[in-house]
Amino acid sequence: RLSGSGMTVLITGESGTGKELVARALHQHSPRADNAFVALNTSAIAAELLESELFGHERGAFTGADARRIGRFEQANGGTLFLDEVGEIPLDVQSKLLRVLQEGEFERVGDERTRKADVRILAATNRDLKQEIKGGRFRQDLYYLLNGVTMEIPPLRAHSEDIPSLLGFYVDYFVTHEKLPFRNFSMAAQNFLRNYPWPGNVRELKNLVQRLMILGAGDEIELDEVKKALGAVADKAAAMVPEFFNLP
């Protein structure tokens, strides 16, 4: 029902929990599925270039603008635009984003022509936007527009019972897609990882599986290999909860 509603969705959760995967699933199960899904990590774009990235620019609009550029809103017309780390958008760009959400209108940088875009917005953040509003760093009116529905993605440590299945999924994924030799996790390694706090969440788990399959040898991944691969992060986990390293 949510996928097909066209409503804006604010996806919250720690870094690495898979917020973009949730956004893609919402798009794929919506009436817009046959149109573009455009993703933009707003924190990865320099503040002075973000407006151009979102709305596009005309040739000569600023130094380095050697050609006309189509922005993400035009690219996503008829589809879905996913704005990751929306809490890091500068205030001056927030006001322009507010207008698009309210009226569906925008201008390219360096152009006075008003353009329209039919775009569903999905946004994600690992920040507390209510605190950002109190601190004057995020517009309250924009928050209300983005927050049509809030979906909170729990950290991996909150559903540790899924870790063995996720380990198996990524082992199969790397065997199939990267042709890596099959390696299974020993029961001791699985037990350890079920209790590990996963500060990097699913992203950390995926990278760990890939590293162990590339660098290790033998059919089974042992507990010592896991601890070594986690390195300093595992040491911090041991300091936080020492019994992690005393598992059988």
Backbone hydrogen bonds in HBPLUS format (Angstrom, degrees):
<---DONOR---> <-ACCEPTOR-->    atom                        ^
c    i                          cat <-CA-CA->   ^        H-A-AA   ^      H-
h    n   atom  resd res      DA  || num        DHA   H-A  angle D-A-AA Bond
n    s   type  num  typ     dist DA aas  dist angle  dist       angle   num
A0005-SER N   A0002-LEU O   3.22 MM   3  5.20 157.0  2.28 102.2 109.2     1
A0123-ALA N   A0009-VAL O   2.93 MM 114  6.27 171.1  1.94 167.9 171.0     2
A0010-LEU N   A0149-VAL O   2.80 MM 139  6.13 165.6  1.82 163.9 168.9     3
A0151-MET N   A0010-LEU O   2.89 MM 141  6.23 159.3  1.93 149.9 155.0     4
A0011-ILE N   A0123-ALA O   2.70 MM 112  6.04 171.7  1.71 154.8 156.9     5
A0125-THR N   A0011-ILE O   3.05 MM 114  6.59 145.5  2.18 156.9 163.5     6
A0012-THR N   A0151-MET O   2.82 MM 139  6.15 158.6  1.86 150.1 157.6     7
A0153-ILE N   A0012-THR O   2.77 MM 141  6.06 173.6  1.77 161.4 160.5     8
A0202-VAL N   A0016-GLY O   2.96 MM 186  5.67 111.0  2.45 137.5 145.4     9
A0203-ARG N   A0016-GLY O   3.23 MM 187  4.87 151.3  2.31 130.3 137.0    10
A0022-VAL N   A0018-GLY O   3.18 MM   4  6.53 151.8  2.26 148.5 155.7    11
A0023-ALA N   A0019-LYS O   3.01 MM   4  6.34 157.3  2.07 146.3 152.5    12
A0024-ARG N   A0020-GLU O   2.86 MM   4  6.13 159.9  1.90 152.5 157.5    13
A0025-ALA N   A0021-LEU O   2.98 MM   4  6.19 152.6  2.05 142.7 150.2    14
A0026-LEU N   A0022-VAL O   2.95 MM   4  6.27 154.9  2.01 151.1 157.8    15
A0027-HIS N   A0023-ALA O   3.00 MM   4  6.31 156.7  2.06 149.8 156.1    16
A0028-GLN N   A0024-ARG O   2.84 MM   4  6.04 163.8  1.87 152.2 156.7    17
A0029-HIS N   A0025-ALA O   3.13 MM   4  6.22 134.7  2.34 142.4 152.0    18
A0030-SER N   A0027-HIS O   3.04 MM   3  5.15 158.5  2.09 115.7 115.6    19
A0033-ALA N   A0030-SER O   3.11 MM   3  5.47 159.6  2.15 121.6 121.8    20
A0035-ASN N   A0032-ARG O   2.83 MM   3  5.43 161.8  1.86 124.9 131.3    21
A0080-THR N   A0036-ALA O   2.90 MM  44  6.34 160.3  1.94 161.3 167.4    22
A0038-VAL N   A0080-THR O   2.90 MM  42  6.25 169.9  1.91 164.8 166.6    23
A0082-PHE N   A0038-VAL O   2.75 MM  44  6.08 167.7  1.76 160.0 164.3    24
A0040-LEU N   A0082-PHE O   2.89 MM  42  6.20 152.5  1.96 170.3 177.7    25
A0084-ASP N   A0040-LEU O   2.87 MM  44  6.01 159.8  1.91 149.3 155.0    26
A0044-ALA N   A0041-ASN O   3.03 MM   3  5.60 156.7  2.08 116.4 123.5    27
A0042-THR N   A0084-ASP O   3.09 MM  42  6.01 151.6  2.17 146.2 146.6    28
A0045-ILE N   A0042-THR O   3.41 MM   3  5.57 167.2  2.42 105.8 109.3    29
A0049-LEU N   A0046-ALA O   2.85 MM   3  5.37 152.8  1.93 117.8 126.8    30
A0050-LEU N   A0046-ALA O   3.12 MM   4  6.22 120.4  2.50 149.5 164.8    31
A0050-LEU N   A0047-ALA O   3.38 MM   3  5.30 153.3  2.45  98.5 106.0    32
A0053-GLU N   A0049-LEU O   2.98 MM   4  6.25 153.9  2.05 149.9 158.1    33
A0054-LEU N   A0050-LEU O   2.93 MM   4  6.17 153.3  2.00 152.8 159.0    34
A0055-PHE N   A0051-GLU O   2.87 MM   4  5.97 173.9  1.87 158.5 160.5    35
A0056-GLY N   A0052-SER O   2.65 MM   4  4.51 140.6  1.80 127.9 134.9    36
A0072-ARG N   A0053-GLU O   2.97 MM  19  6.33 155.6  2.03 144.0 150.8    37
A0073-PHE N   A0054-LEU O   3.05 MM  19  5.99 173.2  2.05 163.2 161.4    38
A0109-VAL N   A0056-GLY O   2.86 MM  53  6.21 164.7  1.88 144.2 139.2    39
A0057-HIS N   A0069-ARG O   3.02 MM  12  5.25 145.9  2.14 130.9 140.5    40
A0069-ARG N   A0057-HIS O   2.87 MM  12  5.25 169.9  1.88 154.5 155.9    41
A0058-GLU N   A0109-VAL O   2.95 MM  51  6.29 152.3  2.03 177.2 173.6    42
A0061-ALA N   A0058-GLU O   3.12 MM   3  5.49 150.7  2.21 138.7 134.7    43
A0060-GLY N   A0065-ALA O   2.72 MM   5  5.12 168.0  1.73 150.8 155.1    44
A0065-ALA N   A0062-PHE O   2.93 MM   3  5.49 163.7  1.95 141.3 142.1    45
A0066-ASP N   A0064-GLY O   2.96 MM   2  5.57 126.9  2.25 108.2  92.6    46
A0075-GLN N   A0071-GLY O   3.06 MM   4  6.35 157.0  2.12 149.4 156.7    47
A0076-ALA N   A0072-ARG O   2.95 MM   4  6.06 142.7  2.09 143.1 152.0    48
A0077-ASN N   A0074-GLU O   3.26 MM   3  5.12 165.2  2.29 102.1 106.2    49
A0079-GLY N   A0076-ALA O   2.63 MM   3  5.03 156.8  1.69 143.8 147.0    50
A0078-GLY N   A0118-ASP O   2.63 MM  40  5.20 159.2  1.67 145.3 153.0    51
A0120-ARG N   A0079-GLY O   3.06 MM  41  6.37 169.9  2.08 151.9 155.1    52
A0081-LEU N   A0120-ARG O   2.82 MM  39  6.12 165.4  1.84 166.8 170.5    53
A0122-LEU N   A0081-LEU O   2.99 MM  41  6.22 166.2  2.01 152.0 153.8    54
A0083-LEU N   A0122-LEU O   2.82 MM  39  6.30 154.3  1.89 157.2 164.1    55
A0124-ALA N   A0083-LEU O   2.94 MM  41  6.31 149.0  2.04 158.0 153.2    56
A0085-GLU N   A0124-ALA O   2.91 MM  39  5.59 108.2  2.44 114.4 133.4    57
A0088-GLU N   A0085-GLU O   3.05 MM   3  5.86 169.9  2.06 124.4 127.2    58
A0086-VAL N   A0124-ALA O   2.92 MM  38  5.99 159.7  1.96 166.2 166.6    59
A0089-ILE N   A0086-VAL O   3.26 MM   3  5.65 169.0  2.28 117.2 117.6    60
A0093-VAL N   A0090-PRO O   3.13 MM   3  5.49 126.4  2.43 106.1 119.1    61
A0094-GLN N   A0090-PRO O   2.92 MM   4  6.19 146.2  2.03 148.8 159.7    62
A0095-SER N   A0091-LEU O   3.20 MM   4  6.52 148.3  2.31 150.1 154.9    63
A0096-LYS N   A0093-VAL O   3.12 MM   3  5.18 120.3  2.49  97.1 111.5    64
A0097-LEU N   A0093-VAL O   2.91 MM   4  6.20 153.3  1.98 152.1 160.5    65
A0098-LEU N   A0094-GLN O   2.84 MM   4  6.04 150.4  1.93 147.8 155.9    66
A0099-ARG N   A0095-SER O   3.30 MM   4  6.57 149.7  2.40 136.7 142.9    67
A0100-VAL N   A0096-LYS O   3.28 MM   4  6.62 156.2  2.34 144.2 149.5    68
A0101-LEU N   A0097-LEU O   3.05 MM   4  6.35 160.7  2.09 153.4 158.3    69
A0102-GLN N   A0098-LEU O   2.94 MM   4  6.14 151.9  2.02 148.9 157.1    70
A0103-GLU N   A0099-ARG O   2.76 MM   4  5.75 170.3  1.77 156.9 159.9    71
A0104-GLY N   A0100-VAL O   2.67 MM   4  4.34 137.3  1.85 118.4 128.6    72
A0117-ALA N   A0104-GLY O   3.07 MM  13  5.55 148.6  2.17 140.5 147.2    73
A0106-PHE N   A0115-ARG O   2.98 MM   9  5.45 147.2  2.09 145.9 153.9    74
A0115-ARG N   A0106-PHE O   2.81 MM   9  5.45 175.1  1.81 168.6 170.3    75
A0111-ASP N   A0108-ARG O   3.11 MM   3  5.35 145.8  2.23 137.7 131.6    76
A0131-GLN N   A0128-ASP O   3.06 MM   3  5.44 125.6  2.36 106.4 119.3    77
A0132-GLU N   A0128-ASP O   3.05 MM   4  6.41 149.8  2.14 144.8 154.3    78
A0133-ILE N   A0129-LEU O   2.84 MM   4  6.07 147.2  1.95 143.9 151.7    79
A0134-LYS N   A0130-LYS O   3.11 MM   4  6.37 158.1  2.16 140.7 146.1    80
A0135-GLY N   A0131-GLN O   2.97 MM   4  6.20 144.0  2.10 142.1 152.1    81
A0137-ARG N   A0132-GLU O   2.84 MM   5  5.14 153.7  1.91 164.7 158.2    82
A0136-GLY N   A0133-ILE O   2.99 MM   3  5.08 160.7  2.02 107.0 112.4    83
A0143-TYR N   A0139-ARG O   3.08 MM   4  6.32 154.2  2.15 143.7 151.0    84
A0144-TYR N   A0140-GLN O   3.08 MM   4  6.40 156.4  2.13 150.9 155.7    85
A0145-LEU N   A0141-ASP O   3.24 MM   4  6.49 146.8  2.35 138.4 146.7    86
A0146-LEU N   A0142-LEU O   2.92 MM   4  6.17 158.9  1.96 155.4 161.2    87
A0147-ASN N   A0143-TYR O   2.84 MM   4  5.82 147.4  1.94 148.6 158.0    88
A0158-ALA N   A0155-PRO O   2.96 MM   3  5.55 155.0  2.02 115.7 123.7    89
A0159-HIS N   A0156-LEU O   3.04 MM   3  5.57 162.2  2.07 116.2 121.8    90
A0162-ASP N   A0159-HIS O   3.03 MM   3  5.97 169.5  2.04 125.8 129.2    91
A0163-ILE N   A0160-SER O   3.07 MM   3  5.35 162.3  2.10 111.1 116.8    92
A0166-LEU N   A0162-ASP O   2.94 MM   4  6.21 155.1  2.00 154.8 163.0    93
A0167-LEU N   A0163-ILE O   2.83 MM   4  6.04 160.1  1.87 160.3 165.4    94
A0168-GLY N   A0164-PRO O   3.03 MM   4  6.25 162.2  2.07 145.6 150.1    95
A0169-PHE N   A0165-SER O   2.86 MM   4  6.08 151.7  1.94 144.5 153.0    96
A0170-TYR N   A0166-LEU O   2.98 MM   4  6.20 164.9  2.00 153.6 155.8    97
A0171-VAL N   A0167-LEU O   2.96 MM   4  6.15 151.8  2.04 148.4 156.8    98
A0172-ASP N   A0168-GLY O   3.04 MM   4  6.21 169.6  2.05 149.6 152.1    99
A0173-TYR N   A0169-PHE O   2.86 MM   4  6.09 148.5  1.96 141.2 151.4   100
A0174-PHE N   A0170-TYR O   2.98 MM   4  6.10 166.6  1.99 148.8 150.2   101
A0175-VAL N   A0171-VAL O   3.01 MM   4  6.21 150.0  2.10 148.9 157.8   102
A0176-THR N   A0172-ASP O   2.93 MM   4  6.04 159.8  1.97 147.8 153.0   103
A0177-HIS N   A0173-TYR O   2.76 MM   4  5.83 172.4  1.77 158.9 161.6   104
A0178-GLU N   A0174-PHE O   3.06 MM   4  4.99 143.6  2.20 115.0 125.3   105
A0180-LEU N   A0174-PHE O   3.19 MM   6  5.87 179.7  2.19 133.3 133.4   106
A0184-ASN N   A0219-ASP O   2.73 MM  35  6.17 156.5  1.78 163.4 157.7   107
A0221-ILE N   A0184-ASN O   2.60 MM  37  5.86 158.4  1.65 155.3 160.1   108
A0186-SER N   A0221-ILE O   2.93 MM  35  5.72 172.6  1.93 151.7 150.1   109
A0190-GLN N   A0186-SER O   2.93 MM   4  6.24 157.4  1.99 151.2 157.8   110
A0191-ASN N   A0187-MET O   2.88 MM   4  6.07 160.6  1.92 150.6 155.6   111
A0192-PHE N   A0188-ALA O   3.02 MM   4  6.20 157.2  2.07 144.7 150.8   112
A0193-LEU N   A0189-ALA O   2.99 MM   4  6.20 163.4  2.02 149.1 153.5   113
A0194-ARG N   A0190-GLN O   2.88 MM   4  6.08 138.3  2.06 146.1 157.4   114
A0195-ASN N   A0192-PHE O   3.09 MM   3  5.42 138.9  2.26 103.6 114.7   115
A0196-TYR N   A0192-PHE O   3.00 MM   4  6.18 117.4  2.40 138.7 155.9   116
A0201-ASN N   A0198-TRP O   3.06 MM   3  4.92 160.9  2.10 103.8 109.6   117
A0204-GLU N   A0200-GLY O   3.27 MM   4  4.68 153.7  2.34 106.3 109.3   118
A0204-GLU N   A0201-ASN O   3.01 MM   3  5.44 122.0  2.36 107.8 121.2   119
A0205-LEU N   A0201-ASN O   3.13 MM   4  6.52 156.3  2.19 149.9 157.1   120
A0206-LYS N   A0202-VAL O   2.91 MM   4  6.13 166.8  1.92 156.7 159.0   121
A0207-ASN N   A0203-ARG O   3.12 MM   4  6.31 165.7  2.14 147.4 151.1   122
A0208-LEU N   A0204-GLU O   2.90 MM   4  6.07 152.6  1.98 148.2 156.3   123
A0209-VAL N   A0205-LEU O   3.00 MM   4  6.25 166.3  2.02 156.8 159.1   124
A0210-GLN N   A0206-LYS O   3.08 MM   4  6.32 166.9  2.09 152.5 156.1   125
A0211-ARG N   A0207-ASN O   2.96 MM   4  6.11 162.1  1.99 147.7 152.6   126
A0212-LEU N   A0208-LEU O   2.96 MM   4  6.17 164.6  1.99 156.3 160.1   127
A0213-MET N   A0209-VAL O   3.00 MM   4  6.15 151.2  2.08 149.3 157.1   128
A0214-ILE N   A0210-GLN O   3.00 MM   4  6.17 147.5  2.11 147.5 156.0   129
A0215-LEU N   A0211-ARG O   2.94 MM   4  5.96 172.0  1.94 154.9 157.4   130
A0216-GLY N   A0212-LEU O   3.04 MM   4  5.31 143.8  2.17 127.3 135.4   131
A0226-VAL N   A0222-GLU O   3.22 MM   4  6.63 154.2  2.29 148.8 156.0   132
A0227-LYS N   A0223-LEU O   3.01 MM   4  6.34 165.2  2.03 160.9 163.5   133
A0228-LYS N   A0224-ASP O   3.00 MM   4  6.14 160.9  2.03 147.6 153.1   134
A0229-ALA N   A0225-GLU O   2.87 MM   4  6.05 157.0  1.93 148.7 155.2   135
A0230-LEU N   A0226-VAL O   2.96 MM   4  6.18 151.3  2.04 150.5 158.1   136
A0231-GLY N   A0227-LYS O   3.03 MM   4  6.22 139.3  2.20 140.3 151.2   137
A0233-VAL N   A0230-LEU O   3.18 MM   3  5.64 134.1  2.41 146.7 138.0   138
A0234-ALA N   A0231-GLY O   2.99 MM   3  5.42 122.1  2.34 107.6 121.1   139
A0235-ASP N   A0231-GLY O   3.15 MM   4  6.56 148.0  2.26 145.0 154.7   140
A0236-LYS N   A0232-ALA O   3.05 MM   4  6.37 151.0  2.13 145.9 152.3   141
A0237-ALA N   A0233-VAL O   3.01 MM   4  6.33 151.5  2.09 143.4 151.7   142
A0238-ALA N   A0234-ALA O   2.85 MM   4  6.12 152.3  1.93 148.2 155.6   143
A0239-ALA N   A0235-ASP O   3.01 MM   4  6.29 146.3  2.12 141.2 150.1   144
A0240-MET N   A0236-LYS O   2.96 MM   4  6.23 147.3  2.07 144.5 153.5   145
A0241-VAL N   A0237-ALA O   2.82 MM   4  6.02 170.7  1.83 158.2 160.2   146
A0244-PHE N   A0241-VAL O   3.03 MM   3  6.01 172.1  2.04 133.2 135.8   147
A0245-PHE N   A0242-PRO O   3.12 MM   3  6.02 152.5  2.20 125.6 129.4   148
A0246-ASN N   A0243-GLU O   3.03 MM   3  4.95 163.8  2.06 106.1 109.8   149
